[in-house]
């Protein structure tokens, strides 16, 4: 039976007097691709920020690799293999593509860094073609590729992707989801936050639906995709 790598229990997060996440619970098991879908403002990104130590929870528990990680900073969690690609990409715009990828491996001291960089270039040939280009001169889609590649350089045990398709052209969206699928098939455990419900659930082993800070539905990805309530709320049917 697969080990649970990430477990969120009764998570509450507040901004001032506003409760953004209201007792959410979910789990991600080793090797799974789990999708968290919901409308803009549902609390998805807030959940990821709490998991990665960027926001302090107001209540609940977060366990990673069987240990309580509340109170640990993002730096500590990166070293433990909990890696997030944030919404907005967050590339180092004045660094080259190669330098950005090297920053992804900053916490590593092994001899596999060059091999991993080549693997990233295999996923994203465009990055290899432009490896000496400054990240800030790239298109949004190219920067998304770079942000994902940088995260892979850290050798994540759990990879958190926050809205990777947001603002991209249809062709680039196809490429991003293709790579997400490939990464998952290579055995990387993924928690995918997406507004594109149809694409996210089609890939997912399991999925959760978040509405107004609460988990309102959960189940196998395909089952949720076929659920009339999900289709009416998120697919316009």
C-alpha positions as CSV (number, residue, x, y, z in Angstrom):
1,X,0.0,0.0,0.0
2,X,1.4,3.4,-1.0
3,X,2.8,5.6,1.8
4,X,1.0,8.9,2.5
5,X,3.6,11.6,1.9
6,X,1.5,14.7,2.6
7,X,-1.5,14.8,5.0
8,X,-3.5,17.9,5.7
9,X,-6.1,17.7,8.5
10,X,-8.6,20.4,9.4
11,X,-6.4,23.2,8.0
12,X,-7.5,26.7,8.8
13,X,-5.9,29.8,7.4
14,X,-7.0,33.4,8.1
15,X,-6.1,36.8,6.6
16,X,-6.9,39.2,9.4
17,X,-10.5,38.5,10.2
18,X,-11.2,36.6,7.0
19,X,-11.2,32.8,7.1
20,X,-9.6,31.8,3.7
21,X,-9.4,28.1,4.5
22,X,-12.0,26.5,6.8
23,X,-10.9,23.1,8.0
24,X,-9.7,21.5,4.8
25,X,-8.4,18.0,4.8
26,X,-6.7,16.0,2.1
27,X,-3.8,13.6,1.5
28,X,-1.3,12.8,-1.2
29,X,0.2,9.3,-1.4
30,X,3.5,8.3,-3.0
31,X,3.3,8.2,-6.8
32,X,0.0,10.0,-7.0
33,X,-1.0,13.0,-9.1
34,X,-3.7,14.7,-7.0
35,X,-5.6,17.7,-8.4
36,X,-7.1,20.4,-6.3
37,X,-9.6,22.4,-8.3
38,X,-11.9,25.3,-7.5
39,X,-12.9,28.8,-8.6
40,X,-10.6,31.8,-8.2
41,X,-10.5,32.7,-4.6
42,X,-11.6,29.3,-3.3
43,X,-8.5,29.0,-1.1
44,X,-6.3,26.7,-3.2
45,X,-3.2,28.9,-3.3
46,X,-3.6,29.7,0.4
47,X,-3.6,26.0,1.1
48,X,-0.3,25.5,-0.7
49,X,1.3,28.5,1.0
50,X,0.4,27.1,4.4
51,X,1.8,23.7,3.4
52,X,5.1,25.2,2.2
53,X,5.6,27.4,5.3
54,X,4.8,30.7,3.6
55,X,1.7,31.2,5.7
56,X,1.1,30.2,9.3
57,X,-2.1,28.1,9.8
58,X,-4.7,29.2,12.3
59,X,-5.6,25.6,13.0
60,X,-5.3,22.0,11.9
61,X,-2.3,19.8,11.2
62,X,0.1,19.3,8.3
63,X,2.2,16.2,8.1
64,X,4.9,15.5,5.6
65,X,6.8,12.2,5.5
66,X,4.9,11.3,8.7
67,X,6.2,14.3,10.6
68,X,4.4,17.5,11.8
69,X,6.0,20.3,9.7
70,X,4.1,23.3,11.1
71,X,6.5,26.0,12.2
72,X,9.2,24.9,9.7
73,X,10.2,27.5,7.1
74,X,10.1,27.1,3.4
75,X,13.9,26.7,3.3
76,X,13.7,23.7,5.6
77,X,10.9,22.1,3.6
78,X,12.8,22.5,0.3
79,X,15.7,20.6,1.8
80,X,13.3,17.8,2.7
81,X,12.0,17.6,-0.9
82,X,8.7,19.6,-0.6
83,X,8.9,21.9,-3.6
84,X,6.4,24.4,-5.0
85,X,6.2,26.1,-8.4
86,X,4.3,29.2,-7.4
87,X,1.6,31.0,-9.3
88,X,3.4,33.7,-11.3
89,X,6.5,31.5,-11.8
90,X,9.0,33.5,-9.7
91,X,11.9,33.1,-12.0
92,X,15.1,35.0,-11.4
93,X,14.7,37.4,-14.3
94,X,18.3,38.8,-14.4
95,X,19.8,35.3,-14.4
96,X,20.2,33.0,-17.4
97,X,18.2,29.9,-17.9
98,X,21.2,27.8,-16.8
99,X,21.7,29.9,-13.7
100,X,18.0,29.6,-12.7
101,X,18.3,25.8,-13.0
102,X,21.4,25.8,-11.0
103,X,19.6,27.7,-8.3
104,X,17.1,24.9,-8.2
105,X,19.9,22.6,-7.1
106,X,21.3,25.0,-4.5
107,X,20.6,22.8,-1.6
108,X,22.2,19.7,-3.2
109,X,25.8,18.6,-2.9
110,X,25.7,15.4,-5.0
111,X,27.3,14.7,-8.4
112,X,24.0,14.3,-10.3
113,X,23.2,17.9,-11.0
114,X,24.4,18.0,-14.6
115,X,22.5,14.8,-15.4
116,X,19.4,16.3,-13.9
117,X,19.8,19.5,-15.9
118,X,20.0,17.4,-19.1
119,X,16.8,15.7,-18.1
120,X,15.1,19.1,-17.7
121,X,16.4,20.0,-21.2
122,X,14.9,16.7,-22.5
123,X,11.5,17.8,-21.1
124,X,11.9,21.3,-22.4
125,X,14.2,21.5,-25.5
126,X,13.5,25.2,-25.9
127,X,15.3,25.8,-22.6
128,X,18.4,24.1,-23.9
129,X,18.3,26.1,-27.1
130,X,18.2,29.3,-25.0
131,X,20.2,28.2,-22.0
132,X,22.3,31.5,-22.0
133,X,19.3,33.8,-22.4
134,X,18.1,35.9,-19.5
135,X,14.9,34.6,-17.9
136,X,13.3,38.0,-17.9
137,X,13.4,38.2,-21.7
138,X,11.4,35.0,-22.1
139,X,7.7,34.6,-22.8
140,X,5.3,33.6,-20.0
141,X,5.1,30.0,-21.3
142,X,8.9,29.7,-21.4
143,X,9.2,31.1,-17.9
144,X,6.7,28.5,-16.7
145,X,8.8,25.8,-18.3
146,X,11.8,27.3,-16.5
147,X,10.0,27.4,-13.1
148,X,9.0,23.8,-13.5
149,X,12.5,22.8,-14.5
150,X,14.1,24.7,-11.6
151,X,11.8,22.8,-9.2
152,X,12.8,19.4,-10.7
153,X,16.4,20.3,-10.1
154,X,15.7,20.1,-6.4
155,X,14.7,16.4,-6.8
156,X,11.2,16.8,-5.2
157,X,9.6,14.1,-3.2
158,X,6.4,16.0,-3.5
159,X,6.0,18.6,-6.3
160,X,3.3,21.3,-5.7
161,X,2.2,23.1,-8.9
162,X,0.1,26.3,-8.5
163,X,-1.9,27.2,-11.6
164,X,0.8,26.1,-14.1
165,X,-1.5,26.8,-17.1
166,X,-2.6,30.3,-16.1
167,X,-2.3,33.0,-18.8
168,X,-0.7,30.7,-21.4
169,X,-1.6,30.1,-25.0
170,X,-3.5,26.9,-25.9
171,X,-0.4,25.4,-27.4
172,X,1.7,26.1,-24.4
173,X,-1.0,24.8,-22.1
174,X,-0.9,21.5,-24.0
175,X,2.9,21.4,-23.5
176,X,2.7,22.1,-19.8
177,X,0.1,19.4,-19.2
178,X,2.1,16.9,-21.3
179,X,5.2,17.5,-19.2
180,X,3.1,17.2,-15.9
181,X,1.9,13.9,-17.2
182,X,5.4,12.7,-18.1
183,X,6.8,13.8,-14.7
184,X,4.0,11.9,-12.9
185,X,4.7,8.8,-15.0
186,X,8.4,9.0,-13.9
187,X,7.2,8.5,-10.3
188,X,7.2,12.1,-9.0
189,X,4.4,12.7,-6.6
190,X,2.4,15.8,-7.6
191,X,-0.3,18.0,-6.0
192,X,-1.7,20.1,-8.9
193,X,-3.7,23.2,-8.2
194,X,-5.6,24.3,-11.3
195,X,-8.6,26.2,-12.5
196,X,-8.6,24.2,-15.7
197,X,-10.7,21.5,-14.1
198,X,-11.1,19.3,-17.2
199,X,-7.3,19.0,-17.9
200,X,-6.4,18.7,-14.2
201,X,-8.9,15.9,-13.4
202,X,-8.2,14.0,-16.6
203,X,-4.6,13.6,-15.4
204,X,-5.4,13.0,-11.8
205,X,-5.3,9.8,-9.8
206,X,-7.6,11.5,-7.4
207,X,-9.0,15.0,-7.0
208,X,-10.5,17.4,-4.5
209,X,-12.9,20.2,-5.1
210,X,-12.5,23.4,-3.0
211,X,-15.2,26.0,-2.6
212,X,-15.1,29.0,-0.3
213,X,-12.2,27.5,1.7
214,X,-13.8,24.1,2.2
215,X,-13.3,20.7,0.5
216,X,-16.7,20.0,-0.9
217,X,-16.0,16.9,-3.0
218,X,-13.3,14.3,-3.4
219,X,-12.8,11.1,-5.4
220,X,-11.0,9.6,-8.4
221,X,-10.1,12.1,-11.0
222,X,-12.2,10.6,-13.8
223,X,-15.2,10.1,-11.5
224,X,-15.1,13.8,-10.5
225,X,-14.7,14.8,-14.1
226,X,-17.9,12.9,-15.0
227,X,-19.8,14.2,-12.0
228,X,-22.7,16.4,-13.2
229,X,-22.1,18.8,-10.3
230,X,-18.5,19.4,-11.2
231,X,-19.4,19.7,-14.9
232,X,-22.0,22.3,-14.1
233,X,-19.9,24.3,-11.7
234,X,-16.5,24.2,-13.5
235,X,-17.0,23.1,-17.1
236,X,-20.0,25.3,-17.9
237,X,-22.3,22.3,-18.7
